[in-house]
């Protein structure tokens, strides 16, 4: 008889605990739905989207006047250099032209770019252009594919100046 009472008490306790956990989950779902609704009520003004930085605090993304055209002649393995012009737009799109000096070769690409989590580096997302740049005051510094500054005696040739 005592075992039956303990068994029933155990089941009642388990049912009580399960019902409490379900209420907590329901509350979390309601909170998430409320948060989503709050986000959806914000006006969808495109200037707000453009001005929202990816990183907090003062960063290249939100503190510098980065939109514009940048130019450099970057090194080339089998020619005197590549005359490069890169235009960054407010809507996070870009246009790049690469003209190989003393060759009859010119490449153009366009696409979008993304800021990194620190708000100091961009990565181009084009058909062929997948370069990374550190954004500075009126300049871009081309980075290697790992996001590190290019070292060596020609490192200054990877600095793009704003027109």
N, C-alpha and C positions, 0 to 999 in steps of 0.2 A: 504494500500500500504506500509506504514511504517513497519507494522508487517511482511509483506512478506520479505522485505529487511533484517530485523533483523533475521528472521528465516533462510534465505539463508546464511547470514553472520555467524550465529551460526553453521550451518552444515559445512560450509567451514572451520571454525576454528577447529571443532571436527575432520574432516578428516585430517587436517594438523597435529594436535597433535597425532593422531593415527599413521600416517605415520612416524612421528619422533620416536615414541616409538618402532616401528617395526625395524627401522634402528639400534637403540641402541641394541636391542636384537640380530640382525644379527651380529653386531660388537662383542658382547659378545660371540656368538657362534663361530665366526671366531677366536677370541682370544683363546678360549678353545681348538679349533682344532689345532691351532698353538702350544699351550702348550703341547698337547698330542703328536704332531709330534716331538717336541723337546725332549721329554722324550724318545720316541721310537728310536731316533738316537743315544742315549748313548749306548756304547758297553755293551753287556750283559756278562761281566766278573764276574764269580761267586765270586771272592775275593772281588769285590766292594760291592756286596750285603751283604756278611758276615761282612764287616768292617763298614757298615753304621749303626750308633747307632740309638736307638729309642728316645734318649733324648739328648739335646744339652749340651755342656760343658763336664767337666771331670766327668764321672760316673763309677760305678763298671763295667758296660758293656764295655766301651771303654778305661778305664785307667788301669784296672787290668788284670793280666794273669790268667783268670778264667778257661779256659779249663783244664781238668784233672780229677783225681779220688779223691774223698773225702770219709772219713770213720768216723763212730761214732758208739757207742753202745747206742741206744736210749732206754728210759724206756719202759717197757712192763707191762701190768696190771696183767698177770698171769704167768710170767716167769722172769728170772733174767735180761733180756734185749734182744734187737734185734740188732744183728751185721749187720750194714748197710753199703753198698758200693755204691756210686753214681758217675758215670762217665759222665761229661759234655763235649760234643764235639763242635768244632768250628762251625759246620753246624747247631747248635741249636737242636741237638738230644741228648738223654741221654740213659743210661742203669742203672738200679738199681737192687741190690740184697739185700734181707732182710732175714737173717737167725735167727730164733728164738732159743736162747740159751737154752740148756737142753730140747729141743723138736726135733722131727724129722720133722721139717717144714721149708721150704725155698720157698720164693717167688721171682720171677724175672719179670721185666717189662722193656719195652723200649718204646720210643716215642719221642716227641718233647717238647721243652720248650719255653716259651715266656717271654720276659723282660717286666716289667711294664713301665709306662710312664716316671718314674724318672730314669730308667736305673740302679736301685739298687736291684731289687727283680725279681726272676724268679718263674714261675709256671710250674710244670711238667704237661704234657698232655699225659698220657699213658692209657693203658687199665684199670689198677687199681690204678696206682700212680697219685695222683693229689695234691702233696705236694707243699708248697711255701717255698722259702728260700731267706734270705737276703744274698747277695754276698759281702764278705769282702776280705781283703788281705789274701790269702791262707786259707780261711775258708768259710763255709756256716753256717748260723744260721737258723735252721728249725723254721718256723713260724706257728701260728695257721691258721685255714681256713679263718679268717678275715684279714690275713696279718700282725698280731701283734706278737711281740716276746713273747715266752712262759715264763711266770713268775713262781715264786715259788722256793722251795729249790733245785729242780732238773734241773733248767734252763740251767746249764752248760753242761748237758748231751745231749742237742740238738744242740751243736756246732760240726760241721763236720770239720776235719782237712784234708788239702790236703796232699796226699802222695808224 
